[in-house]
Amino acid sequence: MTDFIDTVMNPQFVATMLAAICVFATVLTIALPMLQRDQMNRRMKEMAIERSKMRSARLAEMASKERQTGKLRSAPRGFMQRIVDQLRLRERFDNEELRENLKRAGLRGQANIVTFMFFRVAAPVVVFFMALIYLFVFYDTGYPPLVNLLIALAVGFLGFYLPNMFITNRVQKRQQSIKQAFPDALDMLLICVQSGMSVEVAFGKVGQEIASQSLELAEEMTLTTAELSYLQDRRHAYDNLAKRTGLPGVKGVTTALVQAERYGTPVGQALRTMAKENREIRQSEAERKAAALPPKLTVPMIVFFLPVLFIVILGPAGISYMQLPK
């Protein structure tokens, strides 16, 4: 154990590991875009499958009123499903808020709900045992075993929140991607509507064109196209789009579209106004981030730039002083 610690603390070993990490990060940065070239086609195929399932569910609902609305996927089977059923996790965690958060994260269907519930229970146990192994095998804290056990329990308790943190982080990234591309999508939607296309065809066309800029927004617009085609009330399709994204700008656009269809006002005029507002919102957010940049750069400049500057300025003088004859 002592030899292992000495090897880990060796400066040459640390430098080698840092160099290996840098090389791995460089290779990953170059190779990752190559591995994700077909991501757009895969996402669009998933949306096509989702649309077919929605159509099948809608036709089955019209034929038989016994099937529940929106149940597009069969319940998942397997180890996770058995654990969820045995522990009755649906009664504790399953609610409308959870389903909305998963939809905003792009995780649809019963399988994702079961997976999330399973990891809400499994993550604390896994994190607890990992912390236990680290404290008792790899790192000696110097504390008694009981204190190490309490530390591992505290770390395991934090693992209970890891699934929620993962979902929250994914929702934020997804919303940021949609927010960046939404004004451009509204401009294209306006062009399509003014050229004589219907709203359904315009949503489908824009969903295909915007995929190169934001796959998340392309997914949402494709699903909205399917809902506009098969739902009896078009207002539900717009409301579902606003709920799945959770963005005020998208909600404002859907509200304007609902009012335009209800009162017969021109859709093009509403889209033009909302596109301008969303573009101004994006610009103001960029200006706010730019204004907050100088305070954030203060600490990195003090920690990283100033020491290097002093070394460059005072280094030659120090070397000359050390070379003077004594």
C-alpha positions in Angstrom: 0.0 0.0 0.0 2.9 2.4 0.8 4.5 1.6 -2.5 1.3 2.4 -4.3 0.9 5.7 -2.5 4.5 6.6 -3.3 4.0 5.8 -6.9 0.9 7.9 -7.1 2.5 10.9 -5.4 5.6 10.7 -7.6 5.9 13.9 -9.7 7.0 12.0 -12.8 3.9 9.7 -12.5 1.6 12.7 -12.1 3.1 14.4 -15.1 2.8 11.3 -17.1 -0.9 10.9 -16.1 -1.6 14.5 -17.0 0.0 14.1 -20.4 -2.0 10.9 -21.0 -5.2 12.7 -20.0 -4.4 15.6 -22.4 -3.7 13.2 -25.2 -6.9 11.3 -24.5 -8.9 14.6 -24.5 -7.4 15.6 -27.8 -8.1 12.3 -29.5 -11.7 12.4 -28.0 -12.2 15.9 -29.3 -11.2 14.9 -32.8 -12.9 11.6 -32.9 -16.2 12.5 -31.2 -17.6 14.6 -34.2 -16.8 11.7 -36.5 -18.7 9.3 -34.3 -21.7 11.5 -34.2 -22.1 12.2 -37.9 -25.2 10.0 -38.2 -26.8 11.5 -35.1 -29.2 13.7 -37.1 -30.4 10.7 -39.2 -30.8 8.6 -36.1 -32.9 11.3 -34.3 -35.0 11.8 -37.4 -35.7 8.1 -37.7 -36.7 8.0 -34.0 -39.1 10.9 -34.6 -40.5 9.0 -37.6 -41.1 5.9 -35.5 -42.6 8.1 -32.8 -45.0 9.6 -35.3 -46.0 6.2 -36.6 -46.7 5.1 -33.0 -48.8 8.2 -32.4 -50.8 7.6 -35.5 -51.4 3.9 -34.5 -52.4 5.0 -31.1 -54.8 7.6 -32.4 -56.4 5.2 -34.8 -56.8 2.6 -32.1 -58.4 5.2 -29.8 -60.9 6.1 -32.4 -61.8 2.4 -32.9 -61.9 1.6 -29.1 -62.4 4.1 -26.3 -60.8 1.8 -23.8 -57.2 2.6 -24.7 -55.7 5.5 -22.8 -54.7 8.6 -24.7 -50.9 9.0 -25.2 -49.9 5.5 -24.3 -47.6 5.0 -27.2 -45.1 2.5 -25.9 -45.6 -0.8 -24.1 -44.4 -1.1 -20.5 -40.8 -2.1 -20.3 -39.8 -5.6 -19.0 -36.7 -6.7 -17.3 -34.6 -6.4 -14.2 -35.4 -2.7 -13.6 -39.1 -3.2 -14.1 -39.1 -6.0 -11.5 -37.3 -3.9 -9.0 -39.7 -1.0 -9.5 -42.7 -3.2 -9.1 -41.4 -5.0 -6.1 -40.5 -1.8 -4.2 -43.6 0.0 -5.4 -41.6 2.9 -6.6 -44.4 4.2 -8.9 -46.5 5.0 -5.9 -43.7 7.1 -4.4 -42.1 8.8 -7.4 -44.5 8.7 -10.4 -46.3 12.0 -10.8 -47.1 14.5 -13.5 -44.1 16.7 -12.6 -41.7 13.8 -13.2 -43.2 13.0 -16.5 -42.9 16.7 -17.7 -39.3 16.9 -16.6 -38.4 13.7 -18.5 -40.2 15.0 -21.6 -38.3 18.3 -21.3 -35.1 16.3 -21.1 -36.1 14.4 -24.3 -36.7 11.1 -22.5 -40.1 9.8 -23.6 -41.9 6.6 -22.9 -42.4 4.2 -20.0 -38.9 2.7 -20.2 -37.3 6.0 -19.3 -39.6 6.5 -16.3 -38.8 3.1 -15.0 -35.1 3.7 -15.5 -35.2 6.9 -13.6 -37.1 5.4 -10.7 -34.6 2.5 -10.6 -31.6 4.8 -10.4 -33.2 6.9 -7.7 -32.9 3.8 -5.6 -29.7 2.3 -7.0 -27.5 5.4 -7.2 -27.3 5.9 -3.4 -26.3 2.3 -2.9 -23.7 2.3 -5.7 -22.2 5.6 -4.5 -22.1 4.4 -0.9 -20.1 1.3 -1.8 -17.8 3.2 -4.1 -17.0 5.7 -1.3 -16.6 2.8 1.2 -14.0 1.1 -1.1 -12.2 4.3 -1.6 -12.0 5.2 2.1 -11.0 1.7 3.3 -8.8 0.5 0.4 -7.3 3.4 -1.6 -7.1 6.3 0.8 -6.3 6.4 4.5 -8.1 9.4 6.1 -6.6 8.7 9.5 -10.0 8.6 11.1 -11.5 5.6 12.9 -13.5 3.1 10.8 -16.8 4.3 12.2 -16.1 7.9 11.0 -15.2 6.6 7.6 -18.5 4.6 7.5 -20.4 7.8 8.4 -18.6 9.7 5.6 -19.5 7.0 3.1 -23.1 7.1 4.3 -23.1 10.9 3.7 -21.7 10.5 0.3 -24.3 7.8 -0.5 -27.1 10.1 0.6 -25.8 12.7 -1.9 -26.1 9.9 -4.5 -29.9 10.1 -4.1 -29.9 13.4 -5.9 -27.7 12.3 -8.8 -30.6 11.3 -11.1 -32.3 14.6 -10.5 -29.1 16.5 -11.2 -28.6 14.5 -14.4 -32.2 15.3 -15.6 -31.8 19.0 -14.6 -28.5 19.3 -16.5 -30.0 17.6 -19.6 -33.1 19.8 -19.5 -30.9 23.0 -19.3 -28.7 21.9 -22.3 -31.8 21.0 -24.3 -33.5 24.3 -23.5 -30.4 26.2 -24.4 -30.2 24.5 -27.8 -33.8 25.2 -28.5 -33.5 28.8 -27.4 -30.6 29.4 -29.7 -32.3 28.0 -32.8 -35.9 29.1 -32.1 -35.7 32.6 -33.7 -34.3 31.2 -36.9 -37.0 28.5 -36.9 -39.6 31.1 -36.6 -38.2 33.0 -39.5 -38.3 29.9 -41.6 -41.8 29.1 -40.4 -42.9 32.6 -41.4 -41.5 32.1 -44.9 -43.3 28.8 -45.3 -46.6 30.1 -44.1 -46.4 33.2 -46.3 -45.6 31.0 -49.3 -48.9 29.3 -48.9 -48.1 26.2 -46.8 -50.4 25.0 -44.1 -49.1 25.1 -40.5 -48.7 21.4 -40.4 -46.6 21.3 -43.5 -44.6 24.3 -42.4 -43.8 22.7 -39.1 -42.6 19.5 -40.8 -40.5 21.5 -43.3 -38.9 23.6 -40.7 -38.2 20.6 -38.5 -36.2 19.1 -41.4 -34.3 22.3 -42.1 -33.5 23.2 -38.5 -32.1 19.7 -37.7 -28.6 20.8 -38.7 -28.7 23.6 -36.2 -30.6 22.0 -33.3 -31.7 18.4 -33.2 -33.7 19.0 -30.1 -35.9 21.7 -31.8 -36.2 19.4 -34.9 -37.6 16.7 -32.7 -40.1 18.9 -31.0 -41.3 20.4 -34.3 -41.6 16.9 -35.8 -43.7 15.7 -32.9 -45.9 18.9 -33.1 -46.5 18.1 -36.8 -47.7 14.6 -35.9 -50.0 16.0 -33.1 -51.4 18.7 -35.5 -52.3 15.9 -37.9 -54.0 13.5 -35.5 -55.3 15.4 -32.5 -58.9 16.6 -32.7 -58.1 19.9 -31.0 -55.1 21.7 -32.5 -54.7 23.8 -29.3 -53.6 20.6 -27.5 -50.7 20.2 -29.9 -49.5 23.8 -29.3 -49.9 23.4 -25.5 -47.9 20.1 -25.6 -45.1 21.9 -27.5 -44.9 24.6 -24.8 -44.9 22.0 -22.0 -42.2 19.8 -23.6 -39.9 22.7 -24.0 -40.7 24.7 -20.9 -39.5 28.0 -22.4 -41.4 31.3 -22.1 -40.6 32.2 -25.7 -42.0 29.0 -27.1 -45.1 29.3 -24.9 -45.7 32.9 -26.2 -45.5 31.6 -29.8 -47.9 28.8 -29.2 -50.4 31.2 -27.4 -50.2 33.5 -30.4 -50.9 30.6 -32.8 -53.9 29.5 -30.7 -55.3 33.0 -30.7 -54.7 33.4 -34.4 -56.6 30.3 -35.2 -59.4 31.1 -32.7 -60.0 34.7 -33.8 -59.0 34.4 -37.5 -56.1 36.8 -37.3 -53.2 36.4 -39.8 -50.8 33.7 -38.7 -47.9 35.4 -40.6 -48.3 38.6 -38.6 -48.2 36.8 -35.3 -45.1 34.8 -36.3 -43.3 37.9 -37.5 -43.9 39.7 -34.2 -42.9 36.6 -32.1 -39.8 36.0 -34.2 -38.7 39.6 -33.6 -39.3 39.3 -29.8 -37.4 36.0 -29.5 -34.5 37.4 -31.5 -34.4 40.4 -29.1 -34.5 38.1 -26.1 -31.6 36.1 -27.5 -29.6 39.3 -28.2 -30.3 40.7 -24.7 -29.2 37.4 -23.1 -25.9 37.5 -25.1 -25.3 41.1 -24.0 -26.0 40.1 -20.4 -23.4 37.3 -20.6 -20.9 39.6 -22.2 -21.4 42.2 -19.4 -20.8 39.5 -16.8 -17.6 38.3 -18.4 -15.1 40.9 -16.9 -15.9 40.1 -13.2 -15.5 36.4 -14.0 -12.1 36.9 -15.6 -10.7 38.7 -12.5 -9.8 35.6 -10.6 -8.3 33.7 -13.5 -6.2 36.7 -14.4 -4.9 37.0 -10.8 -4.2 33.3 -10.4 -2.8 32.4 -13.8 -1.8 35.6 -15.7 -0.1 37.8 -13.1 2.4 35.1 -11.8 3.5 34.4 -15.3 3.8 38.1 -16.0 6.0 38.6 -12.9 8.2 35.6 -13.9 8.7 37.0 -17.4 9.5 40.5 -16.1 11.5 39.7 -13.0 13.0 36.4 -14.1 16.0 37.8 -16.1 16.8 40.2 -13.3 16.8 37.4 -10.8 19.0 35.2 -13.0 21.5 38.1 -13.5 21.6 38.7 -9.8 22.3 35.1 -9.0 25.2 35.1 -11.5 26.9 38.0 -9.9 30.2 37.2 -8.3 30.0 37.0 -4.5 
